[in-house]
Amino acid sequence: MLELEIISPEKIVFSGEVSMVTLPGMTGQFTVLPKHAALISALKAGDIIFTTGDGEKTIGIDSGFAEVRNNKISVCVENVIA
């Protein structure tokens, strides 16, 4: 499992365990699975798609960045798009 935290300037948007997450990278979408290599990436407008025990969830964002390290994904976003 992966630990995902998505935060905006206003609040914690999501924090919990996921089995995978797909992020809108600047050069295209990429998916993070357990034991993924460490990375930092800028994010463009698009959807963060992740799978929890309750199924697939989607959060729209306008920009941000993500850090992946030791099965933890930290995502900082400018704005969440409803």
C-alpha positions in Angstrom: 0.0 0.0 0.0 0.9 3.6 -0.5 0.3 6.6 1.8 -1.2 9.5 -0.1 -1.6 13.1 1.1 -3.0 15.8 -1.0 -3.0 19.3 0.4 -4.0 22.7 -0.8 -3.3 26.1 0.9 -6.8 25.9 2.5 -7.0 22.3 3.8 -5.9 18.7 3.6 -7.9 17.4 0.6 -7.1 13.7 1.2 -5.0 11.6 3.5 -5.0 7.9 3.5 -3.9 4.6 2.1 -4.2 3.8 -1.6 -3.1 1.0 -3.8 -2.2 3.3 -6.8 -2.3 6.9 -7.9 -2.2 8.5 -11.3 -1.0 12.1 -11.5 -1.1 14.7 -14.3 2.6 15.3 -14.9 3.9 18.2 -17.0 4.8 15.7 -19.8 1.9 13.4 -19.4 0.1 11.3 -16.8 2.1 8.8 -14.7 1.1 6.1 -12.3 2.7 5.4 -8.9 2.5 1.9 -7.5 4.1 0.5 -4.3 7.9 0.5 -4.3 8.1 3.2 -7.0 11.4 5.0 -7.4 11.8 8.3 -5.6 10.9 11.4 -7.7 9.7 15.0 -7.6 7.4 16.2 -10.4 5.6 19.4 -11.3 1.9 18.8 -12.1 -0.3 20.5 -14.6 -4.1 20.9 -14.7 -5.9 17.6 -14.7 -7.1 14.8 -12.5 -5.5 12.9 -9.7 -7.0 9.4 -9.8 -6.4 7.0 -6.9 -7.8 3.7 -5.7 -8.7 3.2 -2.1 -10.5 0.3 -0.3 -13.8 2.0 -1.3 -12.9 2.2 -5.0 -11.6 4.7 -7.5 -11.7 8.4 -6.6 -10.8 11.5 -8.7 -9.8 15.0 -7.7 -9.4 17.7 -10.3 -6.5 20.2 -9.8 -5.1 23.2 -11.7 -1.4 22.8 -10.8 1.0 21.7 -8.1 3.8 19.3 -7.5 4.3 15.8 -6.1 7.0 14.0 -4.2 7.3 10.2 -4.1 9.5 8.6 -1.5 9.4 5.3 0.5 5.8 4.5 -0.5 4.6 7.9 0.5 3.2 10.4 -2.0 2.9 14.0 -1.0 1.0 16.2 -3.4 0.7 20.0 -3.0 -1.9 21.7 -5.2 -2.8 25.3 -5.9 -6.5 24.7 -6.2 -8.9 21.8 -6.3 -11.4 22.0 -9.1 -14.9 20.8 -8.1 
